[in-house]
Structures are given as C-alpha cells and as structure tokens.
Amino acid sequence: MVLQFESKEKAKELYESGEYQAVIGKRLRATSKHFAILVQGTR
C-alpha cells in the first residue's frame, strides 16, 4: 500500500490519531511484515 501526505508532520498526525490507533491492531494482524518507509518527494 502506498499513501501520500502533504508532509512528514501530516503522516505522523494520522499515525498518532485516535482513529488510526483504534484500528492499527487489525492492520498489524492482517500483515506478515510490520514496517513503514517515509520518502520525501520532489514535486
């Protein structure tokens, strides 16, 4: 899955949000690898 955010801060804001934290356990149980990579774009 690839997600695009306006900034690193916006990505962190989503990750730390109550809504995401409420479902992160389901996401982790549904995958075999648990990692994220942040890459700064060059638009």
C-alpha positions as CSV (number, residue, x, y, z in Angstrom):
1,M,0.0,0.0,0.0
2,V,1.3,3.5,-0.8
3,L,-0.1,6.6,0.9
4,Q,0.8,10.2,0.0
5,F,0.8,13.0,2.5
6,E,1.5,16.7,2.2
7,S,4.3,16.5,4.8
8,K,6.0,14.2,7.3
9,E,4.1,16.0,10.0
10,K,0.8,15.1,8.4
11,A,1.8,11.5,8.1
12,K,2.7,11.4,11.8
13,E,-0.5,13.2,12.7
14,L,-2.5,10.4,11.0
15,Y,-0.4,7.6,12.6
16,E,-0.9,9.1,16.1
17,S,-4.6,9.9,15.6
18,G,-7.2,8.2,17.8
19,E,-9.0,6.8,14.8
20,Y,-5.9,5.1,13.4
21,Q,-4.7,3.8,16.8
22,A,-8.2,2.2,17.2
23,V,-7.6,0.0,14.1
24,I,-3.8,-0.4,14.0
25,G,-4.1,-3.8,15.7
26,K,-6.3,-5.1,13.0
27,R,-3.9,-3.9,10.3
28,L,-0.9,-5.5,12.0
29,R,-2.6,-8.8,12.5
30,A,-3.5,-8.8,8.7
31,T,0.1,-8.5,7.5
32,S,3.2,-10.5,7.9
33,K,5.6,-7.6,7.8
34,H,5.3,-4.5,10.1
35,F,7.3,-1.6,8.8
36,A,6.9,1.8,7.2
37,I,9.1,3.8,4.9
38,L,8.8,7.6,4.6
39,V,10.3,9.1,1.4
40,Q,10.3,12.9,0.8
41,G,9.0,13.8,-2.6
42,T,10.5,16.2,-5.1
43,R,7.4,17.9,-6.6
